[in-house]
Amino acid sequence: MIHSRIAGTGSYLPAKVLTNADLEQIVETSDDWIQSRTGIRQRHIAADDELGSDLALHASKAAIAAAGIDAADIGLIIVATTTPDMIFPSTACALQAKLGVAGCPAFDVQAVCSGFVYALATADLYVRAGHCKHALVVGAEVYSRILDWTDRGTCVLFGDGAGAVVLSAAEEPGILGARLHADGAHLGILSVPGQVRNGVVTGSPFVTMEGNAVFRFAVRVLADVVDELLPACNLTRADIDWLIPHQANVRIIEATAKRLGMPMDKVVVTVGMHGNTSAASIPLALDCAVRDGRIQRGHRVILAGVGGGFTWGAVVVRW
Ligand code: ACO
């Protein structure tokens, strides 16, 4: 029987840092308001000539090196992104070209902030079915391009970045289980509603959000999907060493941990350093906790995402 396990992780944040103090110069806000409501201290912003596929390339190279393989060994590329380089072709195809490889399937997944969890669950099925030995799974975003920098309700929340993993065929299980969900009835509470029609954008091309509705929905479904997935994997909450939730907002993370009865010292929190990077947030946090030594071999880690759609899901990993 073929299993899949994460063989290497990588991440990348663009060089430019935008602090809360910098934002005070752009909109009417304060470091105190942003930190107390969200836990965010700073976010990274891509350079004008940097595309999502460039961020993805840096993160992918680090993950490929950590896995000890060559780019040519990759048999599948999935990029989770809400901010693709262009309408088409996919950012995954652009990344493939930048990696200098050709031939393997490459496609994007659009599930907003749940995108990485969706992509990892998909790659797991692909690897376990024997279709490839190594899959590259990436979350990459340039959210700064879809923010209205005059709207203090949204522009303070997000940032740019990328995270990646190499998922490899293995004899022992690494991915223990996954659950994905969506409910399109909640499409309106978090969206970029603009449409490209006949050469013009109709409707807003910027993130619009009902903050309080998003908050309540996120906390409920993050906790629910963890509680749904654990028994399906014959695990209990006590078996989990690390929770890595989507890094939207420290208050959503704390409320989720509380609902799950999980102490915050078992929760990886990186949102303060990079804001909400949507599909990149979970692999960024994962790479951080792997590289600083918190996540050790044998640990059980649960990744839980929620995002526009609404979409949500979780994956349990044995390291
Ligand atoms: N700086 C200062 N004041 C602000 C700012 C800002 N950046 N933004 C809003 N305010 C003001 C509002 O105008 C309002 O003023 P008023 O009372 O005079 O009308 C006041 O602050 C309170 O506004 P609320 O929206 O009620 O503030 P709340 O405490 O609910 O916090 C927040 C807003 C942080 C957006 C919260 O609703 C939240 O965390 N929601 C979750 C949203 C989120 O994380 N989205 C990320 C994308 S979703 C995802 O990734 C799944």
Boltz pocket constraint, residues with backbone or C-beta under 6 A from the ligand:
constraints:
  - pocket:
      binder: B
      contacts: [[A, 28], [A, 29], [A, 30], [A, 33], [A, 34], [A, 37], [A, 38], [A, 113], [A, 152], [A, 153], [A, 154], [A, 156], [A, 157], [A, 190], [A, 209], [A, 210], [A, 211], [A, 212], [A, 214], [A, 215], [A, 218], [A, 246], [A, 248], [A, 249], [A, 251], [A, 252], [A, 276], [A, 278], [A, 306], [A, 307], [A, 308]]
      max_distance: 6.0
